[in-house]
Amino acid sequence: MLRTMLLAVVVALAATAVSAATVTTNGGPLTGATENGIDVYRGIPYAAPPVGALRWQPPQQPAPLWTTPRDATAFGPICPQHPTEGMLVRANLPQSEDCLTLNVWTPPGATNLPVMVWIHGGGFTQGTSSLPLFNGAALAHRGVVLVSFNYRVGRLGFFPHPALSDANFGLLDQIAALKWVQRNIAAFGGDPRNVTIFGESAGGVSVEMLMTSPLAKGLFAKAISESGGLFGSTAKIADARKGALDFAAKLNAKDLATLRAINADDILKADDGDDGPVIDGRVLLEDPRDAFAAGHQLAIPFLAGSNSNEGAMLETNTEWVTKPFSNRIADIRKTLYGNDPDPLFGQHLFADRFMAGPADQLARAASAHARTYVYNFGFLNARAHIRNETGVPHGGEMVFIFGFGTFAAFAPPQDTGMSDTMQRYWTNFAKTGDPNGDNLPPWPKFEGPHPRTLVIDDTPHAVSDFRKPQFDLVRTVKGGE
């Protein structure tokens, strides 16, 4: 069986790939490849390499421009990072600070199609758009143009040093990529007026942050956040300065010139992982949670949700999750969690406190201003049943959205059927702002005093006030504290 699967992959990879139509962007002409009926353009620079004097600067226009067709058949390198996530470690992709590239999948001859822009996760410290999982072909086959991109992560992406005028370089990269889409996507058959951003984990958090950023206004029309809890307080830049100065001191760098001359590998070695967006008064004016509560976010169609066992990533390390409730833990376990044993109790509490609960709270705020939909993904695939898993872990929905690729022929019908359902929900939303469509289980709007969440399991169904007692409990504790 394994030999047959590997042979299928080799055959798929060796399938005739012809040059795609040359597309002219504001940087110059590009030649991609037509793969399995979709035109693909990879490794397109959307900003100048952030190296030398441009390290820790906002993204600049690519220079020099090119006049002869540029080969766009290979992904660019990933941004410097120390990968710990399994897919990234196994992929072992080349790294470079010259990493600000994007990728486009589009049906040949497309015109005025909806655009979906994927923002990868990774805790703002790792990740890339070029993982095989994020192949955009399946979504493009459903009548959208799919865009993905890299952005700076870790200390190279988020650095609130007092000598710098900016701090959120990774978010500024995301905004620059969206501006590139506005300028260029029509050449690929996309409609710049109908752009949906979607992301998972830190990508989902990015979606929510971009919804509150004045610099992103007008760059997208709809938003999807997958497991983007926004569960912790976003630091103010003044409070984050000390960490940046401590980081510079660790490298014996007393000025920016010295910092910019340090090898990227040494930057990574010194990085303690305490990186991420800050409230800087330019990209982010306030904590995004407060922005949603006050109605300051973009009033656009919003779809958000999480998976049924986000806490599985913790394995047995759950004591810090339950600590704020230590004086009533037995009662909470009994009345709200069905006497779940450890570590399952802590895992489920984590999901409510840091993923599903925040998604519910943001959606309640968003629903007062625009059409909003909420999901909880609990469909267990064939492998999960074999392993007796109790729920869907963090990131477990992504393969159903992007599809099984070359392994689709070997996936059981129930798994490919769920992938079909998820892809139709997501692309319907991108097209119209409403995930509903023919022969799909109905997905009600999240609205009113008893909003309904779509529980996506073997038989997707809507539930009023989904896990409200648990969410009321976790809201008594300040999110990330």
C-alpha positions as CSV (number, residue, x, y, z in Angstrom):
1,M,0.0,0.0,0.0
2,L,2.8,2.4,1.0
3,R,4.6,1.7,-2.3
4,T,1.4,2.4,-4.3
5,M,0.9,5.7,-2.4
6,L,4.5,6.8,-3.0
7,L,4.2,5.9,-6.7
8,A,1.1,8.0,-7.0
9,V,2.9,11.0,-5.5
10,V,5.8,10.5,-7.9
11,V,3.4,10.3,-10.8
12,A,1.5,13.4,-9.6
13,L,4.8,15.4,-9.2
14,A,6.0,14.2,-12.6
15,A,2.7,15.1,-14.3
16,T,3.1,17.4,-17.3
17,A,3.7,20.9,-16.0
18,V,3.6,23.5,-18.8
19,S,4.5,27.1,-18.5
20,A,1.5,29.2,-17.4
21,A,0.6,32.4,-19.2
22,T,3.0,35.3,-18.5
23,V,1.5,37.8,-16.1
24,T,2.8,41.3,-15.8
25,T,2.9,42.8,-12.3
26,N,4.0,46.2,-11.1
27,G,7.4,44.6,-10.5
28,G,7.7,43.0,-13.9
29,P,6.6,40.0,-16.0
30,L,6.3,36.5,-14.4
31,T,6.2,33.0,-15.8
32,G,4.7,30.3,-13.7
33,A,3.5,26.8,-14.3
34,T,0.2,25.1,-15.0
35,E,-0.1,22.2,-12.6
36,N,-3.2,19.9,-12.6
37,G,-5.3,22.5,-14.3
38,I,-4.3,25.5,-12.1
39,D,-1.8,28.3,-13.0
40,V,0.7,28.6,-10.1
41,Y,3.2,31.5,-9.6
42,R,5.6,31.0,-6.7
43,G,8.3,33.1,-5.0
44,I,7.1,36.5,-6.2
45,P,8.8,39.3,-4.3
46,Y,6.3,41.7,-2.7
47,A,8.9,43.8,-0.9
48,A,12.6,44.4,-1.1
49,P,14.8,42.0,0.9
50,P,14.9,43.3,4.5
51,V,18.6,42.9,4.9
52,G,21.4,45.3,5.9
53,A,20.0,48.7,6.5
54,L,16.5,47.4,5.8
55,R,16.6,45.0,8.7
56,W,14.0,46.2,11.2
57,Q,12.5,48.6,8.7
58,P,9.0,48.6,7.2
59,P,8.9,46.7,4.0
60,Q,10.1,48.6,1.0
61,Q,9.1,48.3,-2.7
62,P,11.0,45.6,-4.5
63,A,14.1,47.0,-6.4
64,P,15.3,46.7,-9.0
65,L,12.3,45.9,-11.2
66,W,12.8,43.3,-13.9
67,T,11.9,43.6,-17.6
68,T,12.3,40.1,-18.9
69,P,10.0,37.3,-17.6
70,R,11.0,36.1,-14.2
71,D,10.8,32.4,-13.4
72,A,8.1,32.0,-10.7
73,T,8.0,28.2,-10.4
74,A,9.8,27.8,-7.1
75,F,9.0,29.0,-3.6
76,G,11.2,31.6,-2.0
77,P,13.1,30.7,1.2
78,I,11.4,30.9,4.5
79,C,12.1,33.7,7.0
80,P,14.8,32.9,9.6
81,Q,13.5,30.8,12.5
82,H,14.2,27.9,14.7
83,P,11.4,25.5,13.7
84,T,9.8,23.3,16.4
85,E,6.5,22.3,14.8
86,G,6.6,18.9,13.2
87,M,5.8,19.8,9.6
88,L,8.4,22.6,9.6
89,V,11.1,20.4,11.1
90,R,10.4,17.6,8.6
91,A,10.3,20.0,5.6
92,N,13.7,21.4,6.5
93,L,13.2,24.3,4.1
94,P,16.0,26.8,3.2
95,Q,16.0,30.0,5.1
96,S,17.1,33.6,4.3
97,E,16.3,37.1,5.4
98,D,15.4,37.6,1.7
99,C,12.1,35.9,2.4
100,L,9.3,38.4,1.6
101,T,7.7,36.5,-1.3
102,L,4.2,35.4,-2.1
103,N,2.5,32.7,-4.2
104,V,-0.6,32.7,-6.4
105,W,-2.9,29.8,-7.5
106,T,-5.5,30.8,-10.2
107,P,-7.7,29.0,-12.7
108,P,-6.4,29.6,-16.3
109,G,-8.2,32.4,-18.0
110,A,-9.8,33.6,-14.7
111,T,-11.4,37.0,-14.6
112,N,-12.8,38.9,-11.6
113,L,-12.7,35.9,-9.2
114,P,-12.9,36.3,-5.4
115,V,-9.5,36.3,-3.7
116,M,-8.5,34.4,-0.6
117,V,-5.3,35.4,1.1
118,W,-3.8,32.8,3.5
119,I,-1.8,34.0,6.6
120,H,0.2,31.1,8.2
121,G,0.5,30.5,11.9
122,G,3.4,29.6,14.1
123,G,3.1,31.8,17.2
124,F,4.8,34.7,15.4
125,T,8.1,32.9,15.9
126,Q,8.0,30.4,13.0
127,G,6.0,29.3,10.0
128,T,5.9,29.7,6.2
129,S,3.5,29.7,3.3
130,S,5.4,27.1,1.4
131,L,4.5,23.9,3.4
132,P,3.0,21.2,1.2
133,L,-0.2,21.4,3.3
134,F,-0.9,24.9,2.1
135,N,-1.1,24.0,-1.6
136,G,-3.8,26.3,-2.9
137,A,-4.9,24.2,-5.9
138,A,-8.0,22.6,-4.4
139,L,-9.4,26.0,-3.3
140,A,-8.5,27.5,-6.7
141,H,-10.4,24.7,-8.4
142,R,-13.5,26.0,-6.5
143,G,-13.4,29.3,-8.3
144,V,-11.2,31.6,-6.2
145,V,-7.7,33.0,-6.6
146,L,-5.6,31.8,-3.7
147,V,-2.6,33.9,-2.4
148,S,-0.2,33.0,0.4
149,F,2.9,34.8,1.6
150,N,5.8,34.8,4.1
151,Y,6.3,37.5,6.8
152,R,9.1,38.1,9.2
153,V,8.8,36.2,12.5
154,G,10.6,36.2,15.9
155,R,12.9,39.1,16.8
156,L,13.5,39.9,13.1
157,G,9.8,40.4,12.8
158,F,8.8,42.0,16.1
159,F,11.4,44.2,17.8
160,P,10.3,47.2,19.9
161,H,13.8,48.7,20.3
162,P,13.6,52.4,21.4
163,A,15.9,53.4,18.5
164,L,13.4,52.1,16.0
165,S,10.3,54.0,14.8
166,D,8.4,50.8,14.3
167,A,8.1,47.4,16.1
168,N,5.5,45.3,14.3
169,F,7.5,44.5,11.2
170,G,5.8,41.1,10.6
171,L,2.3,42.8,10.6
172,L,3.7,45.5,8.3
173,D,4.8,42.7,6.0
174,Q,1.3,41.3,6.0
175,I,-0.1,44.8,5.1
176,A,2.5,45.1,2.3
177,A,1.4,41.8,0.9
178,L,-2.2,42.9,0.9
179,K,-1.3,46.1,-0.8
180,W,0.5,44.0,-3.5
181,V,-2.7,42.1,-3.9
182,Q,-4.7,45.3,-4.4
183,R,-2.2,46.5,-7.1
184,N,-1.6,43.2,-8.9
185,I,-4.3,40.5,-8.4
186,A,-6.4,41.6,-11.3
187,A,-3.6,40.5,-13.6
188,F,-4.1,37.0,-12.2
189,G,-7.9,37.0,-12.6
190,G,-8.8,38.2,-9.1
191,D,-11.1,40.9,-8.0
192,P,-9.3,43.3,-5.6
193,R,-12.6,44.5,-4.3
194,N,-13.5,41.0,-3.0
195,V,-10.5,39.9,-0.9
196,T,-11.0,37.5,2.1
197,I,-8.1,37.1,4.5
198,F,-8.0,33.8,6.4
199,G,-5.4,32.4,8.8
200,E,-4.9,29.8,11.6
201,S,-3.4,30.2,15.1
202,A,-1.1,33.3,14.9
203,G,-2.4,33.7,11.4
204,G,-5.9,33.9,12.9
205,V,-4.7,36.4,15.5
206,S,-3.2,38.4,12.6
207,V,-6.6,38.4,10.9
208,E,-8.2,39.9,14.0
209,M,-5.4,42.4,14.5
210,L,-5.6,43.5,10.8
211,M,-9.4,44.0,11.3
212,T,-8.5,46.6,14.0
213,S,-5.5,48.3,12.2
214,P,-6.0,51.6,10.5
215,L,-3.2,50.7,8.1
216,A,-5.2,47.7,6.8
217,K,-8.4,49.5,6.1
218,G,-9.7,49.0,2.5
219,L,-7.3,46.1,1.8
220,F,-9.8,43.2,2.4
221,A,-13.6,42.8,2.5
222,K,-14.1,39.6,4.6
223,A,-12.2,37.8,7.3
224,I,-11.9,34.2,8.6
225,S,-10.0,33.4,11.9
226,E,-9.3,29.8,12.7
227,S,-8.2,29.2,16.3
228,G,-7.0,32.8,16.6
229,G,-8.0,33.1,20.2
230,L,-6.6,36.6,21.0
231,F,-6.6,35.2,24.5
232,G,-3.8,37.3,26.0
233,S,-3.2,41.0,26.5
234,T,-1.3,42.6,23.7
235,A,1.7,44.4,25.3
236,K,2.1,48.1,25.0
237,I,5.3,49.2,23.3
238,A,6.6,51.0,26.4
239,D,6.3,47.9,28.4
240,A,8.0,45.8,25.8
241,R,11.1,48.1,25.4
242,K,13.0,46.5,28.3
243,G,12.9,43.1,26.6
244,A,14.2,44.5,23.4
245,L,17.0,46.3,25.3
246,D,17.9,43.1,27.2
247,F,18.0,41.2,23.9
248,A,20.4,43.8,22.4
249,A,22.6,43.6,25.6
250,K,22.7,39.8,25.3
251,L,24.3,40.4,21.9
252,N,26.6,43.1,23.2
253,A,25.1,45.6,20.7
254,K,24.9,49.2,21.8
255,D,23.4,50.6,18.6
256,L,21.3,49.7,15.6
257,A,24.3,49.5,13.3
258,T,25.9,46.8,15.4
259,L,22.6,44.9,15.7
260,R,22.1,45.1,11.9
261,A,25.6,43.7,11.3
262,I,25.0,40.6,13.4
263,N,24.5,37.4,11.5
264,A,20.8,36.2,11.4
265,D,21.9,32.9,13.0
266,D,23.2,34.7,16.0
267,I,20.0,36.7,16.2
268,L,18.1,33.4,16.3
269,K,20.3,31.9,18.9
270,A,19.8,34.8,21.3
271,D,16.0,34.9,20.7
272,D,14.2,33.7,23.8
273,G,10.9,33.4,21.9
274,D,9.2,36.3,23.8
275,D,8.2,37.9,20.5
276,G,5.0,39.2,19.0
277,P,2.9,42.2,18.1
278,V,2.7,45.2,20.5
279,I,0.4,48.2,20.7
280,D,2.6,50.7,18.9
281,G,0.2,53.5,18.1
282,R,0.5,53.0,14.4
283,V,-0.2,49.4,13.3
284,L,-2.2,48.7,16.5
285,L,-3.8,51.6,18.4
286,E,-5.3,49.5,21.2
287,D,-5.6,45.9,22.4
288,P,-7.5,44.2,19.7
289,R,-9.9,42.6,22.2
290,D,-10.8,46.1,23.4
291,A,-11.1,47.3,19.8
292,F,-13.7,44.6,19.1
293,A,-15.5,45.3,22.4
294,A,-15.8,49.0,21.4
295,G,-16.8,48.2,17.8
296,H,-13.6,49.7,16.4
297,Q,-12.9,46.7,14.1
298,L,-13.8,46.7,10.5
299,A,-17.5,46.1,10.0
300,I,-17.1,43.3,7.5
301,P,-18.4,39.7,7.3
302,F,-16.5,37.6,9.9
303,L,-16.2,33.8,10.4
304,A,-14.4,32.5,13.4
305,G,-14.0,29.3,15.4
306,S,-11.8,26.6,16.9
307,N,-11.4,22.9,17.2
308,S,-12.8,20.5,19.7
309,N,-9.6,19.7,21.6
310,E,-7.2,22.6,21.1
311,G,-5.6,21.6,24.4
312,A,-4.2,18.3,23.1
313,M,-1.0,20.2,22.2
314,L,-0.3,20.6,25.9
315,E,-0.1,16.8,26.5
316,T,0.2,16.6,30.3
317,N,1.3,20.2,31.0
318,T,-2.0,21.6,32.2
319,E,-1.5,22.7,35.8
320,W,-0.9,26.4,34.8
321,V,-4.3,26.3,32.9
322,T,-6.3,25.2,36.0
323,K,-4.3,27.2,38.6
324,P,-6.7,30.3,38.5
325,F,-9.5,28.0,39.5
326,S,-7.7,26.0,42.2
327,N,-10.0,26.9,45.0
328,R,-13.0,25.4,43.2
329,I,-11.5,23.0,40.8
330,A,-13.4,19.9,42.0
331,D,-16.8,21.5,41.6
332,I,-15.8,22.9,38.1
333,R,-14.6,19.5,37.0
334,K,-17.8,17.9,38.1
335,T,-20.4,20.4,37.0
336,L,-18.9,21.7,33.8
337,Y,-16.5,19.0,32.5
338,G,-18.2,15.7,33.3
339,N,-15.5,14.7,35.8
340,D,-12.9,14.6,33.0
341,P,-9.7,12.9,34.2
342,D,-6.3,14.6,34.0
343,P,-4.9,15.7,31.6
344,L,-8.1,15.8,29.6
345,F,-9.8,18.2,32.0
346,G,-6.9,20.7,31.7
347,Q,-6.9,20.3,27.9
348,H,-10.6,21.0,27.6
349,L,-10.3,24.0,30.0
350,F,-7.5,25.3,27.8
351,A,-9.7,25.1,24.7
352,D,-12.5,27.0,26.4
353,R,-10.2,29.6,28.0
354,F,-7.8,30.3,25.2
355,M,-9.5,29.3,21.9
356,A,-13.2,28.7,21.8
357,G,-14.2,31.2,24.5
358,P,-12.3,34.1,22.9
359,A,-13.7,33.3,19.5
360,D,-17.2,33.4,20.9
361,Q,-16.5,36.7,22.7
362,L,-15.0,38.4,19.6
363,A,-17.9,37.0,17.5
364,R,-20.5,38.4,19.9
365,A,-18.9,41.8,19.5
366,A,-18.5,41.6,15.7
367,S,-22.1,40.4,15.2
368,A,-23.4,43.8,16.4
369,H,-21.8,45.4,13.3
370,A,-21.7,42.8,10.5
371,R,-22.7,39.3,9.4
372,T,-20.9,36.8,11.6
373,Y,-20.6,33.0,11.7
374,V,-19.0,30.7,14.3
375,Y,-17.9,27.1,14.2
376,N,-16.4,24.4,16.4
377,F,-14.7,21.7,14.3
378,G,-15.0,18.2,15.9
379,F,-14.9,15.8,12.9
380,L,-12.5,12.9,13.7
381,N,-10.8,11.6,10.7
382,A,-10.1,7.9,10.1
383,R,-6.7,8.1,11.7
384,A,-8.1,9.8,14.8
385,H,-10.6,7.0,15.3
386,I,-7.8,4.4,15.0
387,R,-5.8,6.3,17.7
388,N,-8.8,6.8,19.9
389,E,-8.3,10.6,20.0
390,T,-10.9,12.5,22.0
391,G,-11.1,15.6,19.7
392,V,-9.6,17.6,17.0
393,P,-6.2,19.2,17.9
394,H,-4.9,22.7,17.1
395,G,-4.5,23.0,13.4
396,G,-6.5,19.8,12.7
397,E,-9.0,21.6,10.4
398,M,-6.5,22.8,7.9
399,V,-6.1,19.6,5.9
400,F,-9.8,19.6,5.3
401,I,-9.7,23.2,4.0
402,F,-6.7,22.8,1.8
403,G,-7.4,19.2,0.8
404,F,-5.5,16.0,0.8
405,G,-3.5,16.8,-2.4
406,T,-1.8,13.8,-3.9
407,F,-3.1,11.5,-1.1
408,A,-6.8,12.3,-1.8
409,A,-7.2,9.0,-3.7
410,F,-6.2,7.1,-0.5
411,A,-8.3,9.1,2.0
412,P,-11.6,7.4,3.1
413,P,-14.8,8.8,1.6
414,Q,-15.9,10.3,4.9
415,D,-12.7,12.3,5.1
416,T,-12.8,13.6,1.5
417,G,-16.5,14.3,2.0
418,M,-15.8,16.5,5.0
419,S,-13.0,18.2,3.0
420,D,-15.6,19.0,0.3
421,T,-17.9,20.4,2.9
422,M,-15.3,22.6,4.5
423,Q,-13.9,23.9,1.2
424,R,-17.4,24.8,0.0
425,Y,-18.2,26.6,3.3
426,W,-14.9,28.6,3.1
427,T,-15.1,29.5,-0.6
428,N,-18.8,30.3,-0.4
429,F,-18.0,32.8,2.4
430,A,-15.2,34.3,0.3
431,K,-17.5,34.7,-2.7
432,T,-20.6,36.2,-0.9
433,G,-19.9,36.6,2.8
434,D,-22.3,33.7,3.5
435,P,-20.9,30.1,3.9
436,N,-24.2,28.5,3.0
437,G,-24.9,26.8,-0.3
438,D,-26.6,24.0,-2.1
439,N,-26.7,20.6,-0.2
440,L,-24.7,22.0,2.7
441,P,-25.9,21.6,6.3
442,P,-27.4,25.1,7.1
443,W,-25.1,27.4,9.0
444,P,-27.1,30.1,10.8
445,K,-25.8,33.6,11.5
446,F,-24.3,34.1,14.9
447,E,-26.7,36.7,16.3
448,G,-29.2,37.7,19.0
449,P,-29.3,36.8,22.7
450,H,-28.8,33.1,22.1
451,P,-26.4,32.9,19.1
452,R,-25.9,29.6,17.3
453,T,-22.6,27.9,16.6
454,L,-22.2,25.3,13.9
455,V,-20.7,22.2,15.4
456,I,-18.9,20.5,12.5
457,D,-18.8,16.8,13.3
458,D,-20.1,13.7,11.5
459,T,-23.4,15.5,11.1
460,P,-22.9,19.3,11.3
461,H,-25.6,21.0,13.3
462,A,-26.2,24.3,15.0
463,V,-26.2,24.7,18.8
464,S,-27.6,27.7,20.6
465,D,-25.4,29.2,23.4
466,F,-22.6,26.6,22.7
467,R,-20.6,25.9,25.9
468,K,-22.0,29.1,27.5
469,P,-21.5,27.9,31.1
470,Q,-17.8,27.1,30.3
471,F,-17.3,30.4,28.5
472,D,-18.9,32.3,31.4
473,L,-16.5,30.6,33.7
474,V,-13.3,31.3,31.8
475,R,-14.3,35.0,31.3
476,T,-13.9,35.4,35.1
477,V,-10.2,35.1,34.6
478,K,-8.2,37.6,32.6
479,G,-7.3,35.9,29.3
480,G,-3.6,35.3,29.2
481,E,-2.9,35.7,32.9
